[in-house]
């Protein structure tokens, strides 16, 4: 169950990073809406990470959480913010995904 909580926490990390990107593109009241989304997503992500680390090893949980956030944020950048998707970017994204899977598979919990 804590792995599911950790994955959800990682998705909220993607949400808070995406809110920052959208806030940068916005102005006026819309910008504050995105900043509010950032604060809410950040809070939820941290609380879920805290919950997951009660039973999962902190090193593994933190690495997986940041990995999910990194992969998700790069994908959001490519698909939402139209960032480049050249070969080396995709190559290292795939190696990061492999590392996340490897950490989970060798974890004791």
BAFI-3210 file (N, C-alpha, C; in Angstrom, 3 decimals, decimal comma, padded with zeros to 6 digits):
// residues 109
n [1|2|3|4|5|6|7|8|9|10|11|12|13|14|15|16|17|18|19|20|21|22|23|24|25|26|27|28|29|30|31|32|33|34|35|36|37|38|39|40|41|42|43|44|45|46|47|48|49|50|51|52|53|54|55|56|57|58|59|60|61|62|63|64|65|66|67|68|69|70|71|72|73|74|75|76|77|78|79|80|81|82|83|84|85|86|87|88|89|90|91|92|93|94|95|96|97|98|99|100|101|102|103|104|105|106|107|108|109]
n.u [000,820|001,995|003,703|001,946|000,947|003,327|003,753|001,538|002,243|004,489|003,234|001,839|004,037|004,789|002,570|002,914|005,242|004,428|002,450|004,055|005,300|003,069|002,277|004,367|003,878|001,589|-000,453|-001,654|-004,701|-004,880|-002,291|-001,960|-003,786|-002,487|-000,213|-001,436|-002,315|000,192|001,117|-000,818|-000,516|002,161|002,061|000,335|001,880|004,195|003,092|002,091|004,500|005,759|004,037|004,464|007,134|007,085|007,116|008,653|012,092|013,912|015,854|015,379|012,643|012,710|014,333|012,797|010,479|011,465|012,370|010,006|008,793|010,668|010,669|007,950|007,703|009,450|008,126|005,709|006,769|007,581|005,141|003,174|004,373|005,808|008,575|011,843|012,307|014,644|016,976|018,933|017,771|015,447|016,700|018,114|015,949|014,672|016,648|016,475|013,896|014,310|016,090|014,449|012,607|014,431|015,324|012,946|012,550|014,651|014,236|013,592|011,069]
n.v [-001,203|001,226|001,701|002,432|004,795|006,242|006,447|008,018|010,315|011,049|011,704|013,970|015,560|015,986|017,473|019,807|020,875|021,303|023,216|025,370|025,867|026,608|028,883|030,579|031,175|032,639|035,504|038,057|037,276|034,614|033,650|033,570|031,576|029,323|029,345|028,813|026,221|025,048|025,254|023,714|021,199|020,676|020,464|018,229|016,275|016,178|015,358|012,824|011,588|011,594|009,847|007,470|006,924|005,928|003,194|002,381|002,247|005,232|006,247|004,806|005,420|008,223|008,495|007,162|008,741|011,291|010,484|009,688|012,171|013,594|012,204|012,434|015,242|015,921|014,640|016,080|018,550|018,046|017,290|019,181|021,729|021,953|021,361|020,368|017,037|015,371|012,735|012,093|013,105|011,549|009,052|009,219|009,617|007,149|005,548|006,546|005,753|002,990|002,831|003,595|001,471|-000,577|000,158|-000,164|-002,900|-004,097|-003,317|-003,867|-003,613]
n.w [000,000|000,726|-001,399|-003,397|-002,301|-002,367|-005,145|-005,849|-004,422|-005,902|-008,310|-007,515|-007,153|-009,778|-010,496|-008,913|-010,004|-012,617|-012,216|-011,501|-013,958|-015,514|-014,097|-014,636|-017,272|-017,096|-016,079|-013,822|-012,093|-012,853|-012,653|-009,868|-009,258|-010,334|-008,701|-006,265|-006,764|-006,937|-004,239|-002,896|-004,181|-003,570|-000,772|-000,432|-001,748|-000,129|002,339|001,657|000,933|003,424|004,794|003,307|003,870|006,393|006,448|004,289|003,165|003,656|001,845|-000,537|-000,955|-001,232|-003,499|-005,450|-005,380|-006,204|-008,687|-010,042|-010,081|-011,635|-014,115|-014,814|-014,901|-016,967|-019,085|-019,041|-019,714|-022,347|-023,644|-022,849|-022,496|-024,781|-024,984|-026,233|-027,581|-027,980|-029,000|-026,913|-024,615|-024,356|-024,171|-021,680|-020,033|-020,226|-019,027|-016,448|-015,724|-015,745|-013,596|-011,459|-011,431|-010,884|-008,269|-006,828|-007,167|-005,752|-003,214|000,234|001,409]
ca.u [000,000|002,835|004,228|000,898|000,983|004,534|003,513|000,626|003,051|005,295|002,357|001,606|005,257|004,639|001,549|003,416|006,205|003,648|001,813|005,074|005,448|001,890|002,290|005,352|003,263|000,353|-000,350|-002,864|-005,323|-004,589|-000,992|-002,163|-004,464|-001,458|000,610|-002,225|-002,209|001,543|001,184|-001,669|000,128|003,383|001,666|-000,160|003,013|005,059|002,382|002,070|005,867|005,946|003,288|005,110|008,432|006,906|007,446|009,643|013,392|013,895|016,681|014,657|011,408|013,031|014,836|011,660|009,620|012,066|012,415|008,668|008,614|011,532|010,156|006,666|007,892|010,024|007,048|004,821|007,476|007,552|003,796|002,360|005,125|006,465|010,030|012,383|012,366|015,699|017,383|019,615|016,808|014,622|017,583|018,345|014,658|014,476|017,552|015,924|012,775|014,916|016,649|013,335|012,124|015,459|015,282|011,775|012,676|015,628|013,860|013,141|009,649]
ca.v [000,000|002,419|001,970|003,175|006,146|006,890|006,786|009,164|011,461|011,434|012,374|015,327|016,321|016,409|018,531|021,100|021,404|021,783|024,474|026,423|026,185|027,345|030,201|031,385|031,585|033,364|036,794|038,447|036,315|033,251|033,294|033,222|030,282|028,302|029,298|028,110|024,811|024,637|025,087|022,580|019,974|020,484|020,002|016,852|015,427|015,996|014,561|011,440|011,083|011,343|008,622|006,319|006,638|005,288|001,770|002,179|002,866|006,636|006,446|004,270|006,178|009,557|008,338|006,831|009,940|012,300|009,916|009,824|013,598|013,999|011,618|013,069|016,643|015,959|014,306|017,248|019,570|017,682|017,248|020,361|022,976|021,872|021,314|019,421|015,617|014,783|011,373|011,931|013,386|010,346|007,985|009,335|009,431|005,700|005,004|006,943|004,850|001,701|002,954|003,594|000,086|-001,345|000,458|-000,799|-004,357|-004,565|-002,809|-004,897|-003,462]
ca.w [000,000|000,782|-002,735|-004,104|-001,721|-002,882|-006,552|-005,852|-003,994|-007,062|-009,278|-007,013|-007,431|-011,177|-010,499|-008,419|-010,974|-013,756|-011,798|-011,613|-015,375|-015,962|-013,449|-015,353|-018,533|-016,823|-015,399|-013,112|-011,187|-013,307|-012,091|-008,463|-009,275|-010,529|-007,487|-005,243|-007,136|-006,552|-002,784|-002,530|-004,676|-002,793|000,557|-000,538|-002,108|001,044|003,340|001,194|001,061|004,848|005,108|002,664|004,496|007,695|006,329|003,228|003,458|003,245|000,658|-001,688|-001,144|-001,747|-004,873|-006,310|-005,415|-007,088|-010,029|-010,621|-010,348|-012,744|-015,358|-015,104|-015,245|-018,320|-020,022|-019,096|-020,486|-023,762|-024,212|-022,520|-022,676|-026,096|-024,872|-027,219|-027,222|-028,804|-028,670|-025,618|-023,549|-024,224|-023,718|-020,242|-019,383|-020,149|-017,998|-015,152|-015,457|-015,382|-012,246|-010,505|-011,360|-010,188|-006,835|-006,232|-007,176|-004,766|-001,895|001,176|001,764]
c.u [000,860|003,519|003,221|000,852|002,181|004,366|002,583|001,366|003,914|004,470|002,001|002,862|005,234|003,649|002,122|004,456|005,480|002,941|002,805|005,267|004,283|001,831|003,258|004,777|002,063|000,630|-001,672|-003,375|-005,039|-003,267|-001,149|-002,898|-003,436|-000,532|-000,124|-002,200|-000,850|001,614|000,367|-001,014|001,387|003,058|001,201|000,989|003,900|004,387|002,325|003,461|006,169|005,259|003,995|006,411|008,294|007,247|008,488|010,973|013,448|014,698|015,985|013,419|011,696|013,506|013,692|010,743|010,188|012,146|011,084|008,417|009,431|011,009|008,847|006,799|008,511|008,947|006,041|005,469|007,409|006,144|002,960|003,089|005,951|007,984|010,565|012,454|013,409|016,171|017,963|018,685|015,936|015,459|017,781|017,048|014,369|015,405|017,076|014,750|013,295|015,492|015,557|012,797|013,127|015,462|014,087|011,964|013,681|015,316|013,285|011,643|008,746]
c.v [001,262|002,722|002,752|004,609|006,911|007,292|007,991|010,428|011,966|012,142|013,785|016,192|016,826|017,568|019,853|021,697|021,971|023,092|025,629|026,846|026,995|028,742|031,130|031,936|032,505|034,728|037,082|037,368|034,872|032,763|032,848|031,891|029,160|028,210|028,605|026,605|024,246|024,331|023,872|021,260|019,656|019,907|018,546|015,897|015,143|015,147|013,087|010,811|010,742|010,040|007,382|005,941|006,067|003,803|001,489|002,804|004,280|006,869|005,981|005,104|007,550|009,479|008,031|008,036|010,995|011,789|010,020|011,283|014,062|013,480|012,301|014,512|016,783|015,647|015,447|018,370|019,296|017,827|018,509|021,660|022,991|021,971|020,267|017,994|014,923|013,449|011,245|012,212|012,155|009,180|008,039|009,237|007,945|005,082|005,381|006,051|003,472|001,720|002,932|002,180|-000,784|-001,101|-000,206|-002,310|-004,882|-004,083|-003,922|-004,809|-003,550]
c.w [000,000|-000,545|-003,559|-003,603|-002,259|-004,342|-006,659|-005,426|-005,139|-008,117|-008,820|-007,159|-008,875|-011,253|-010,006|-009,352|-012,193|-013,436|-011,861|-013,060|-015,906|-015,341|-014,171|-016,653|-018,338|-016,213|-014,695|-012,177|-011,573|-012,730|-010,630|-008,319|-009,410|-009,323|-006,343|-005,507|-006,766|-005,059|-002,336|-002,945|-003,889|-001,415|000,520|-000,833|-000,904|002,117|002,934|001,256|002,513|005,263|004,542|003,360|005,907|007,638|005,245|003,628|002,876|001,964|-000,606|-001,989|-001,747|-003,196|-005,837|-006,462|-006,354|-008,523|-010,743|-010,980|-011,540|-014,076|-015,756|-015,541|-016,634|-019,351|-020,153|-019,909|-021,971|-024,344|-023,963|-022,866|-023,956|-026,015|-025,841|-026,679|-028,095|-028,225|-027,269|-024,448|-023,292|-023,694|-022,202|-019,443|-019,206|-019,103|-016,600|-014,766|-015,051|-013,984|-011,182|-010,328|-010,605|-008,696|-006,163|-006,140|-006,144|-003,353|-001,049|001,451|000,563]
res [x|x|x|x|x|x|x|x|x|x|x|x|x|x|x|x|x|x|x|x|x|x|x|x|x|x|x|x|x|x|x|x|x|x|x|x|x|x|x|x|x|x|x|x|x|x|x|x|x|x|x|x|x|x|x|x|x|x|x|x|x|x|x|x|x|x|x|x|x|x|x|x|x|x|x|x|x|x|x|x|x|x|x|x|x|x|x|x|x|x|x|x|x|x|x|x|x|x|x|x|x|x|x|x|x|x|x|x|x]
***
